[in-house]
Amino acid sequence: MEPAIELAPGAEDHGFAPMLATLLRQNLDDHEDKRATAMRMRGRVAMVITDLGMSVTLEFVPFAVRVHAGIVGIPDVTVRAGSDHIMKMSMLELGRFGLPDPRGAVAKELAAAEKAGAIKYFGALANIPLMLRLTRVMSVNA
Amino acid sequence: MSFKFPTEEWTKAYQDAVNANEGYRTHGKPWTFGAVAFVIKADPSIGLPEDVGMIMDVHEGVCRGTTFVKGMDAVQSAPFIVVADYARWRACLEGKLDPIKSMMEGKLKLVKGHLPTMLRFVESSRQLVVSATHVDTEFLA
């Protein structure tokens, strides 16, 4: 069983939403463990790409992930970063149990960017399981 | 010597530029996933009556060959196909557009291919663009 990756109505013409949907679909197709993780996810994650002036919302519901253009509903977590850092999140190295590997070069770069204020997370501390699972399903690494 | 973009001559010059780019040789070394086709959408107003494509047979940091083709059907053999209109490609070739950022904005579209693989080669994609900036190019518009 795998969750359907759906583009919400209107998101087809958005620049980033179809790309994100493709990334998630192909990632889940490739990795059974990521499919299982996605099936357990519930909630909304908004991504605001500051330099491109665009945002998307990932809505995790039973058996589906919906990708919306813009911020839709009330996000549980909001990530605010530039396009470079948003893309880097998909390249985060994963370690044991599919958790982010803090020793990885990308992990270190993202941590430094967060420290410098270039990446801001809102609601992440209250939704740690959602964040960790998001990292896992978005990462192009196994 | 300048080359009109897009033409077969430009495509060959681009191949030479890619192979002369040390950065591409390094970052593209692990690439073994097949050819990449770049398609320029038709725009009769600038003298481009049909889609044209350049298929780059890139492998392990080297461009082994190129094919200049007309029409979308002709590029379907490539495992990766990136499509954009002329103005976007021009901006890219002039180094004004970052390829990955452009894909995020929907200005360049990966219409075929495995996106997670493409994302693992972000720097290699950038080096392909850097290579293009080294070709003395004459643009249609």
Interface residues (C-beta under 8 A of the other chain):
Chain A: D13 H14 G15 F16 P18 M19 T22 L23 Q26 N27 D30 I49 D51 L52 M54 S83 D84 I86 M87 S90 M91 V140
Chain B: I100 K101 M103 M104 E105 G106 K107 L110 H114 L115 P116 T117 L119 R120 V122
